[in-house]
Amino acid sequence: MGIINVTPDSFSDGGLFLSTRKAIAHAKNLIDEGADILDIGGESTRPGSQYVNTDEELMRVIPVLEALADTGIPISIDTSKPEVMKHAIEAGAFMINDVNALRNPGALEAIAPHRHVQVCLMHMQGTPQRMQTNPQYKDVVSEVKYFLQQRIQAANAAGIALNRLVVDPGFGFGKTLQHNLSLLNQLNEFTTFGTPILAGLSRKSMLGAITGNNIDQRLHESVAAALLAVIKGAKIVRVHDVKASKAALAIYNALRDCDSQFDQ
Ligand SMILES: Nc1nc2[nH]c(S[C@@H](C(=O)O)c3ccccc3)nc2c(=O)[nH]1
């Protein structure tokens, strides 16, 4: 899953038009690099990020989604707003990636009727503005599991079947480095739901905390983290660096498949 952030470049006067054009160009590059899905987001959910209203978020993501419709690549929309979900689904999105796990009023109802649309339910403690202030858990893995179980039940009750759901522990969303490492180390605990696991580790500060590298110097850490997540059971990895991640995962896939070839 390649990451496409459509957030106006605050340093240039190109504004939204330029950032839309840049997002489309970047999306096509990631398709060429081998992305299987593109995740388009119009509102950053980084700690301390600013709120973006519905109209602004729609103006950012819908043009990019529409421009990519003829490429045939499955598109996920990274949003928590039901209005954005509805428009994105009408514009052809195949997945809604909600860091708020459909907890906003109207989110479950916005998605339920569209039986072809998948949903990623992600765990977050608190809100993006305050989640990293002082994250605390008694047992992070069991508490995150419990939350995801609750959200799966809420989705099922709203008519969203299990085979439309993906779960995600939400690395970096209200977690310390230790919490993130425990979740990654025990990621296969989340395979019990019977849904694919999505892991988003790419370039995150937890990686920088270990190596000391800045966000634009975390390629190797991100590739290592994506490989570890897949080894531990993730089926989707959300990454900035598609080409490098695909190459690392190709080695893993070859290793996983090699004995089965001789068994035939
Ligand atoms: N499902 C799913 N969606 C996501 N969206 C993002 S935003 C990310 C960033 O790259 O800025 C980020 C980085 C650091 C903190 C918060 C958010 N991370 C995920 C994830 O881990 N899982």
PDBQT file of the ligand as one rigid body, heavy atoms in Angstrom, charges set to zero:
ROOT
HETATM    1  N1  LIG A 301      -4.223   2.173   8.620  1.00  0.00    +0.000 N 
HETATM    2  C1  LIG A 301      -3.243   3.070   8.907  1.00  0.00    +0.000 A 
HETATM    3  N2  LIG A 301      -3.325   4.342   8.422  1.00  0.00    +0.000 NA
HETATM    4  C2  LIG A 301      -2.334   5.199   8.753  1.00  0.00    +0.000 A 
HETATM    5  N3  LIG A 301      -2.198   6.508   8.436  1.00  0.00    +0.000 N 
HETATM    6  C3  LIG A 301      -1.031   6.922   9.036  1.00  0.00    +0.000 A 
HETATM    7  S1  LIG A 301      -0.475   8.565   8.980  1.00  0.00    +0.000 SA
HETATM    8  C4  LIG A 301       1.195   8.338   9.488  1.00  0.00    +0.000 C 
HETATM    9  C5  LIG A 301       2.028   9.142   8.543  1.00  0.00    +0.000 C 
HETATM   10  O1  LIG A 301       2.606   8.464   7.662  1.00  0.00    +0.000 OA
HETATM   11  O2  LIG A 301       2.035  10.352   8.659  1.00  0.00    +0.000 OA
HETATM   12  C6  LIG A 301       1.445   8.724  10.907  1.00  0.00    +0.000 A 
HETATM   13  C7  LIG A 301       2.749   8.813  11.325  1.00  0.00    +0.000 A 
HETATM   14  C8  LIG A 301       2.989   9.073  12.669  1.00  0.00    +0.000 A 
HETATM   15  C9  LIG A 301       1.936   9.199  13.562  1.00  0.00    +0.000 A 
HETATM   16  C10 LIG A 301       0.654   9.111  13.103  1.00  0.00    +0.000 A 
HETATM   17  C11 LIG A 301       0.410   8.878  11.769  1.00  0.00    +0.000 A 
HETATM   18  N4  LIG A 301      -0.428   5.913   9.695  1.00  0.00    +0.000 NA
HETATM   19  C12 LIG A 301      -1.253   4.836   9.534  1.00  0.00    +0.000 A 
HETATM   20  C13 LIG A 301      -1.167   3.484  10.028  1.00  0.00    +0.000 A 
HETATM   21  O3  LIG A 301      -0.228   3.074  10.739  1.00  0.00    +0.000 OA
HETATM   22  N5  LIG A 301      -2.209   2.634   9.677  1.00  0.00    +0.000 N 
ENDROOT
TORSDOF 0
